[in-house]
């Protein structure tokens, strides 16, 4: 089953803090990793402990994407949707999202 990918409006602001190359890598990774099985734990995808940001994390090098998967009702058939809620970079033990340090 294929999942639909949607981005929160704030993700556009988060992407402004990434270089063009990093943004390209992110979009490719999200397309490859989250379209088919976003709820399967892998080396780069893992569920997080309860936090205010998101229940799942996708890692690509130092970059992180935080997302959740929801079933959205439709008239003809329900659809599973991956909502990317935040994108940032991890530098040592600090997570930077939109130029600010975020604690998870």
C-alpha positions as CSV (number, residue, x, y, z in Angstrom):
1,X,0.0,0.0,0.0
2,X,1.3,3.5,-0.8
3,X,1.0,6.3,1.6
4,X,0.3,9.9,0.7
5,X,2.9,12.4,1.9
6,X,1.8,15.8,3.2
7,X,3.9,18.5,4.8
8,X,2.8,20.8,7.7
9,X,2.9,24.5,6.7
10,X,5.8,25.2,9.2
11,X,8.0,22.7,7.3
12,X,8.5,25.2,4.6
13,X,10.1,27.6,7.1
14,X,12.2,24.7,8.5
15,X,13.5,24.0,5.1
16,X,14.8,27.5,4.7
17,X,17.5,26.7,7.3
18,X,18.8,23.8,5.1
19,X,21.1,24.2,2.1
20,X,19.7,23.4,-1.4
21,X,21.7,20.1,-1.4
22,X,20.3,19.1,2.0
23,X,16.7,20.0,1.0
24,X,17.1,17.8,-2.1
25,X,18.5,14.9,-0.1
26,X,15.6,15.3,2.3
27,X,12.9,15.2,-0.3
28,X,14.5,12.1,-1.9
29,X,14.7,10.3,1.4
30,X,11.2,11.1,2.4
31,X,9.9,9.9,-0.9
32,X,11.9,6.7,-0.7
33,X,11.5,5.8,3.0
34,X,8.0,7.0,3.9
35,X,5.8,6.2,0.9
36,X,5.8,2.4,1.4
37,X,6.1,1.5,5.1
38,X,6.5,4.5,7.4
39,X,5.5,2.5,10.5
40,X,8.2,-0.2,10.1
41,X,11.1,0.4,12.4
42,X,14.5,0.4,10.6
43,X,18.0,1.7,11.2
44,X,17.0,5.2,10.0
45,X,13.3,5.2,11.1
46,X,12.2,4.8,14.7
47,X,9.3,5.5,17.0
48,X,10.1,8.1,19.6
49,X,9.1,8.3,23.3
50,X,6.1,10.5,23.9
51,X,7.0,14.1,23.1
52,X,5.3,17.3,21.9
53,X,6.9,17.1,18.4
54,X,6.0,13.8,16.6
55,X,5.7,10.1,17.3
56,X,8.3,9.0,14.6
57,X,11.7,10.1,13.4
58,X,13.5,9.6,10.0
59,X,17.2,10.1,10.1
60,X,19.5,10.8,7.1
61,X,23.0,11.7,8.3
62,X,22.7,14.7,10.6
63,X,19.2,15.6,9.3
64,X,16.0,14.6,11.0
65,X,12.3,14.5,9.9
66,X,9.6,14.1,12.4
67,X,6.3,12.7,11.3
68,X,3.0,10.9,12.1
69,X,0.8,8.6,10.2
70,X,-2.9,9.0,10.2
71,X,-5.9,7.4,8.4
72,X,-7.9,10.1,6.6
73,X,-11.5,9.2,5.7
74,X,-12.5,9.8,2.1
75,X,-15.8,9.3,0.4
76,X,-14.6,6.4,-1.9
77,X,-12.0,4.9,0.4
78,X,-9.9,5.8,3.4
79,X,-6.3,6.9,2.8
80,X,-3.3,6.6,5.0
81,X,-1.3,9.8,5.1
82,X,2.2,10.6,6.4
83,X,2.3,14.1,7.9
84,X,5.8,15.5,8.0
85,X,5.6,17.9,11.0
86,X,9.2,19.1,11.4
87,X,12.6,19.0,9.7
88,X,15.8,19.8,11.4
89,X,19.5,19.0,11.9
90,X,21.2,17.4,14.8
91,X,24.6,18.8,15.7
92,X,26.2,16.8,18.5
93,X,23.5,16.5,21.2
94,X,21.5,19.5,20.0
95,X,18.5,19.4,17.6
96,X,18.1,22.5,15.5
97,X,14.7,23.2,13.9
98,X,14.2,26.6,12.1
99,X,17.3,28.1,13.7
100,X,16.3,27.2,17.2
101,X,17.4,24.5,19.6
102,X,14.5,22.1,20.3
103,X,14.4,19.6,23.2
104,X,12.6,16.3,22.6
